[in-house]
Amino acid sequence: MNTATIYGTPTCAWCDKAEDLLESKGYEVNKIDITSSRKHYDDMQKVVGNNVRTVPQIILNDKYVGGYGEVEQYLNK
């Protein structure tokens, strides 16, 4: 099964849209709220790079893809 990890926040509309898109494509989605603990934020920074300050940040099958726009392009290849 394809898996997706979405690093985001509870009020992020693009995070919710990404979740809907990925689930419609058959992905099992794990959402991580980066505001719930410093560890979650630090984990996101390790995966995506220290200069990223926007959400969502999305990993598909252990590969960092990017934000919503990049994921949409990736899925429509």
N, C-alpha and C positions, 0 to 999 in steps of 0.2 A: 504494500500500500504506500502511496505517496504521502509524505508528511510535510507539514509547514509549521514554522515557528514565527509568530508575529510579536515583535517587541513593540509595545505601544502604551497608551494611557486610556483610562476609562472614558474620557470625553472625546476621544479621537474618532471622528466620523470616517476618515479614510481607513482606519484600522478595521472598523466594522464592515466597510465595503470590501476590503481585502479578504476578510474572513468569509463573507458571502460568496465572493468570486471563487476563492479557493475551494470552499465546500461544494460549489456547483460543478467544479472540475474533478471532484472525487478525492480531494486532499483531506487528511485528518489534521485538524488545526489545533495547535497549542498556542494560546495567547498568554503573553507574559506582560504584566503591568509593571513598567519600570519605575512607577511612583510608589509602589508598595514596599520596596526595600532598596537600599543602596546596592546590595549584591546584584539585583536584577539589572540595574542601570550599568554597573561595572561589567557584568557579563555581556551586555549588549555592546559596550564600547570595545571589549576584547574581540568580539566577532566582526563588527562592522568598521571599526576604526575610531580613534579618539576625536576626529573632526566632525562626526555626524551628530547633529543636534535635532533632527526631525524624526517624527514617527508617522507611519509605521516603518519599521525596518524588518525585512522578511527573509527568512532562510527556507529554501525548498530542498528537501532531501539532503540536508547537511551542506548545501551550497548557498552562500550569501548572494542574493539577487538584487536587493535594493528596496526602494519604496513601492508604493502602489503602481505608479506608472511603469516602472521597470518590470514589475511582476506581470502586469497586464500585457506588455510587449512580449515577455518571455513565454507566457502561456499561449499567445496567438501566433507563435512562430510556425 
